[in-house]
Amino acid sequence: MSDDDVRNSIATVAEEGTPSLGVTPSSATGREKSPLVLLKAAVVIALVLFIAGALEYSQSNFIVGLLMRRANENFDKGGYESAAEQYREALELEPDLEGVHYRVAYANEMLGRYIEAVDSYALHLQNNPWDTEALMRLGSIYLKFDMYDDAMLLFEEAAERLPDALDVGYALSVVYERVGRSEKAAEGYVRLTGSDAVRDPEVLINSARALMKLGRYDDALDGFTRANELLPRDDRRAFHGMNAAKTMLGWPTDDSMVMTPGQSIGNIRIGERSADVLNTLGEPADFVIEGDHELWLYRASEEDVSTYVFFQDGHVIEMATKSKLYRTADGLGLKNFLEPRHAGRFDRWIDDEEPAACRYILKGGGLALYSADEPIAVIYSGDVPLSTENGRKWRVME
């Protein structure tokens, strides 16, 4: 029944009265109409009004449902302009629609209408104060407009609710950095760069860059290193970040000149086959074979032996270099390992009978440094280098 039909029905009842119930109205004599007749008319009018209201409510629900269906379709396809308008129309008809203020806010945020987005997020949070995602999105808008104190309040509240959420921790670290709370910011960034759960290289890179600004170069190096493992090979951002951090730490950036205790010298690793070493370093200048052991010597010049590789059963078990270009990944090298400031990094040593001939083992093992006519660094596996297993006793450094 249309609105006009409803209006016509009400007019007809008003003009014609109600159908007869066996009692003849006394209108001709001027007497009052029967109370029963008046009651019946009132009931009919009320019934017509109820039907009209029901039809109007049904029609409104139909329109709201149609608007919501279209709005959701546009929202899911990224048509935020249309979606926002349709959501607003639906809210005008039914202001208490659940979750629609959030969708209006999100659509406006995606359209760059940040003031409207803030208003809608605020309306959503009035009825949904525990929606942490809405808190975070509102805080991010505040952060975008340098409203750091407002953003910090929202992020801290989110962090209290979700203390293990890494995205919340990252956002809070960013705002702490912006307001000058460097220690709190660094604490959050270090947690991110050290977490195996963080698999987004962008988060790792951004956290590492922030740590660089805060002077936490070793922690930044961890973040860049993990990001480099996750990025495609042709994306060198994290690799360059690693080198920047190493430079600030005074560590080597050329991997071919790095010694890793217990693992490698340059591109040669413990456990590799002789064929692999041959492909990497080429033919040795000289070699010695004794039983199942084999020693290959490489020279920097005709007079100078710079590297040797020691094999057992065809696999590398020890190697050494006396080139002063080589350093450990954290900067300890042949130029400086005897300096007093590095004494605490060694835990065992041997004195030979010859003057100035000492041998030191790095704490944790895997690297021994020999001081004779000139220093030699030995990378080995096992407890001590094979080259010193001849009865001499290693002593704990005093």
WOGI-V702477 format. One record per pair of residues at least 4 apart in sequence whose C-alpha atoms are under 8 Angstrom apart, sorted by the first residue. I is the first residue (numbers start at 1). J is the second residue. If there is no record, write none. Layout:
I:J / I:J
This chain:
1:5 / 1:6 / 1:52 / 1:55 / 2:6 / 3:7 / 3:52 / 4:8 / 5:9 / 6:10 / 6:48 / 6:49 / 6:52 / 7:11 / 8:12 / 9:13 / 9:48 / 10:14 / 10:45 / 10:48 / 11:15 / 12:16 / 12:17 / 13:17 / 13:18 / 13:41 / 13:44 / 13:45 / 17:41 / 18:37 / 18:40 / 18:41 / 20:24 / 21:37 / 25:33 / 25:34 / 26:30 / 26:31 / 26:32 / 26:33 / 27:31 / 27:32 / 27:33 / 33:37 / 33:38 / 34:38 / 35:39 / 36:40 / 37:41 / 38:42 / 39:43 / 40:44 / 41:45 / 42:46 / 43:47 / 44:48 / 45:49 / 46:50 / 47:51 / 48:52 / 49:53 / 50:54 / 51:55 / 52:56 / 53:57 / 54:58 / 55:59 / 56:60 / 57:61 / 58:62 / 59:63 / 60:64 / 60:93 / 61:65 / 62:66 / 63:67 / 63:90 / 64:68 / 64:90 / 64:93 / 64:94 / 65:69 / 66:70 / 67:71 / 67:86 / 67:87 / 67:89 / 67:90 / 68:72 / 68:86 / 68:87 / 68:90 / 69:73 / 70:74 / 70:83 / 70:86 / 71:75 / 71:82 / 71:83 / 71:84 / 71:86 / 71:87 / 72:76 / 72:83 / 73:77 / 73:83 / 74:78 / 74:79 / 74:80 / 74:82 / 74:83 / 75:79 / 75:80 / 75:83 / 75:107 / 79:83 / 80:84 / 80:107 / 80:108 / 80:110 / 80:111 / 81:85 / 81:107 / 81:108 / 81:111 / 82:86 / 83:87 / 83:104 / 83:107 / 84:88 / 84:103 / 84:104 / 84:107 / 84:108 / 85:89 / 86:90 / 87:91 / 87:100 / 87:103 / 87:104 / 88:92 / 88:104 / 89:93 / 90:94 / 90:95 / 91:95 / 91:96 / 91:97 / 91:100 / 99:103 / 99:124 / 100:104 / 100:124 / 101:105 / 101:120 / 101:121 / 101:123 / 101:124 / 102:106 / 102:120 / 102:121 / 102:124 / 102:134 / 103:107 / 104:108 / 104:117 / 104:120 / 105:109 / 105:116 / 105:117 / 105:118 / 105:119 / 105:120 / 105:121 / 106:110 / 106:117 / 107:111 / 107:117 / 108:112 / 108:113 / 108:114 / 108:116 / 108:117 / 109:113 / 109:114 / 109:116 / 109:117 / 113:117 / 114:118 / 114:141 / 115:119 / 116:120 / 117:121 / 118:122 / 118:138 / 118:141 / 119:123 / 120:124 / 121:125 / 121:134 / 121:138 / 122:126 / 123:127 / 124:128 / 124:129 / 125:129 / 125:130 / 125:131 / 125:134 / 125:135 / 131:135 / 132:136 / 132:158 / 132:161 / 133:137 / 134:138 / 135:139 / 135:154 / 135:155 / 135:158 / 136:140 / 136:154 / 136:155 / 136:158 / 136:168 / 137:141 / 138:142 / 138:151 / 138:154 / 139:143 / 139:150 / 139:151 / 139:152 / 139:154 / 139:155 / 140:144 / 140:151 / 140:171 / 141:145 / 141:151 / 142:146 / 142:147 / 142:148 / 142:150 / 142:151 / 143:147 / 143:148 / 143:151 / 143:175 / 147:151 / 148:152 / 148:175 / 148:178 / 148:179 / 149:153 / 149:179 / 150:154 / 151:155 / 151:175 / 152:156 / 152:172 / 152:175 / 152:176 / 153:157 / 154:158 / 155:159 / 155:168 / 155:171 / 155:172 / 156:160 / 156:172 / 157:161 / 158:162 / 158:163 / 158:168 / 159:163 / 159:164 / 159:165 / 159:168 / 159:169 / 159:172 / 162:168 / 163:168 / 163:169 / 164:169 / 165:169 / 166:170 / 166:192 / 166:198 / 167:171 / 168:172 / 169:173 / 169:188 / 169:192 / 170:174 / 170:188 / 170:189 / 170:192 / 170:203 / 170:207 / 171:175 / 172:176 / 172:185 / 172:188 / 173:177 / 173:184 / 173:185 / 173:186 / 173:187 / 173:188 / 173:189 / 174:178 / 174:185 / 175:179 / 175:185 / 176:180 / 176:181 / 176:182 / 176:184 / 176:185 / 177:181 / 177:182 / 177:184 / 177:185 / 177:186 / 181:185 / 182:186 / 182:214 / 183:187 / 184:188 / 185:189 / 186:190 / 186:211 / 186:214 / 186:216 / 187:191 / 188:192 / 189:193 / 189:207 / 189:208 / 189:210 / 189:211 / 190:194 / 190:207 / 190:211 / 190:219 / 191:195 / 192:198 / 192:204 / 192:207 / 193:198 / 193:204 / 193:207 / 193:208 / 193:219 / 193:220 / 193:222 / 193:223 / 193:226 / 194:222 / 194:223 / 198:203 / 198:204 / 199:230 / 200:204 / 200:227 / 200:230 / 201:205 / 201:226 / 201:227 / 201:228 / 201:230 / 201:231 / 202:206 / 202:227 / 203:207 / 204:208 / 204:223 / 204:224 / 204:226 / 204:227 / 205:209 / 205:223 / 205:224 / 205:227 / 205:238 / 206:210 / 207:211 / 207:220 / 207:223 / 208:212 / 208:219 / 208:220 / 208:221 / 208:222 / 208:223 / 208:224 / 209:213 / 209:220 / 209:241 / 210:214 / 210:220 / 211:215 / 211:216 / 211:217 / 211:219 / 211:220 / 212:216 / 212:217 / 212:220 / 212:245 / 216:220 / 217:221 / 217:245 / 217:246 / 217:248 / 217:249 / 218:222 / 218:245 / 218:246 / 218:249 / 219:223 / 220:224 / 220:242 / 220:245 / 221:225 / 221:241 / 221:242 / 221:245 / 221:246 / 222:226 / 223:227 / 224:228 / 224:238 / 224:239 / 224:241 / 224:242 / 225:229 / 225:238 / 225:239 / 225:242 / 226:230 / 227:231 / 227:238 / 228:236 / 228:237 / 228:238 / 228:239 / 231:235 / 236:240 / 237:241 / 238:242 / 239:243 / 240:244 / 241:245 / 242:246 / 243:247 / 243:253 / 244:248 / 245:249 / 246:250 / 246:251 / 246:252 / 246:253 / 246:330 / 247:251 / 247:252 / 247:253 / 249:330 / 249:331 / 250:330 / 250:331 / 251:327 / 251:328 / 251:329 / 251:330 / 251:331 / 252:257 / 252:258 / 252:327 / 252:328 / 252:329 / 252:330 / 252:331 / 254:258 / 255:266 / 255:267 / 256:265 / 256:266 / 256:267 / 257:265 / 257:266 / 257:325 / 257:326 / 257:327 / 258:265 / 258:266 / 258:326 / 258:327 / 258:328 / 258:329 / 259:263 / 259:264 / 259:265 / 259:266 / 259:326 / 259:327 / 259:328 / 259:329 / 259:379 / 260:264 / 260:265 / 260:328 / 260:329 / 260:367 / 260:379 / 261:328 / 261:365 / 261:366 / 261:367 / 261:379 / 261:380 / 262:270 / 262:365 / 262:366 / 262:367 / 262:379 / 262:380 / 262:381 / 263:269 / 263:270 / 263:366 / 263:379 / 263:380 / 263:381 / 264:268 / 264:269 / 264:270 / 264:379 / 265:269 / 265:319 / 265:320 / 265:379 / 267:280 / 268:272 / 268:277 / 268:280 / 269:316 / 270:315 / 270:316 / 270:317 / 270:318 / 270:380 / 270:381 / 271:315 / 271:316 / 271:317 / 272:276 / 272:277 / 272:315 / 272:316 / 273:277 / 273:314 / 273:315 / 273:316 / 274:278 / 274:311 / 274:314 / 274:315 / 274:316 / 275:279 / 276:280 / 277:281 / 277:282 / 278:282 / 278:283 / 278:284 / 284:296 / 284:297 / 284:298 / 285:296 / 285:297 / 285:298 / 285:299 / 286:296 / 286:297 / 286:298 / 287:294 / 287:295 / 287:296 / 287:297 / 288:294 / 288:295 / 288:296 / 289:293 / 289:294 / 289:295 / 290:294 / 292:312 / 292:313 / 292:314 / 293:310 / 293:311 / 293:312 / 293:313 / 293:314 / 294:310 / 294:311 / 294:312 / 294:314 / 295:308 / 295:309 / 295:310 / 295:311 / 296:308 / 296:309 / 296:310 / 297:305 / 297:306 / 297:307 / 297:308 / 297:309 / 298:305 / 298:306 / 298:307 / 298:308 / 299:303 / 299:304 / 299:305 / 299:306 / 299:307 / 300:304 / 300:305 / 300:306 / 301:305 / 305:322 / 306:321 / 306:322 / 306:323 / 307:319 / 307:320 / 307:321 / 307:322 / 307:323 / 308:319 / 308:320 / 308:321 / 309:316 / 309:318 / 309:319 / 309:320 / 310:316 / 310:317 / 310:318 / 310:319 / 311:315 / 311:316 / 311:317 / 311:318 / 312:316 / 312:317 / 317:380 / 317:381 / 318:378 / 318:379 / 318:380 / 318:381 / 318:385 / 318:386 / 319:378 / 319:379 / 319:380 / 320:376 / 320:377 / 320:378 / 320:379 / 321:326 / 321:376 / 321:377 / 321:378 / 322:334 / 322:374 / 322:375 / 322:376 / 322:377 / 323:334 / 323:376 / 324:333 / 324:334 / 324:335 / 325:333 / 325:334 / 326:333 / 326:334 / 327:331 / 327:332 / 327:333 / 327:334 / 328:332 / 328:333 / 332:336 / 332:337 / 333:337 / 334:369 / 334:375 / 334:376 / 334:377 / 337:342 / 337:343 / 337:369 / 338:342 / 338:343 / 339:343 / 342:346 / 345:362 / 345:363 / 346:360 / 346:361 / 346:362 / 346:363 / 346:397 / 347:360 / 347:361 / 347:362 / 347:363 / 347:396 / 347:397 / 348:360 / 348:361 / 348:362 / 348:363 / 348:394 / 348:395 / 348:396 / 348:397 / 349:358 / 349:359 / 349:360 / 349:361 / 349:394 / 349:395 / 349:396 / 349:397 / 350:358 / 350:359 / 350:360 / 350:392 / 350:393 / 350:394 / 350:395 / 351:357 / 351:358 / 351:359 / 352:356 / 352:357 / 352:358 / 353:357 / 356:371 / 356:372 / 357:370 / 357:371 / 357:372 / 357:373 / 358:370 / 358:371 / 358:372 / 359:368 / 359:369 / 359:370 / 359:371 / 360:368 / 360:369 / 360:370 / 361:365 / 361:366 / 361:367 / 361:368 / 361:369 / 361:384 / 362:366 / 362:367 / 362:368 / 362:369 / 365:383 / 365:384 / 366:379 / 366:380 / 366:381 / 366:382 / 366:383 / 366:384 / 367:377 / 367:378 / 367:379 / 367:380 / 368:377 / 368:378 / 368:379 / 368:385 / 369:375 / 369:376 / 369:377 / 369:378 / 370:375 / 370:376 / 370:377 / 370:378 / 371:375 / 371:376 / 378:385 / 379:385 / 380:384 / 380:385 / 380:386 / 381:385 / 384:388 / 384:389 / 385:389 / 388:392
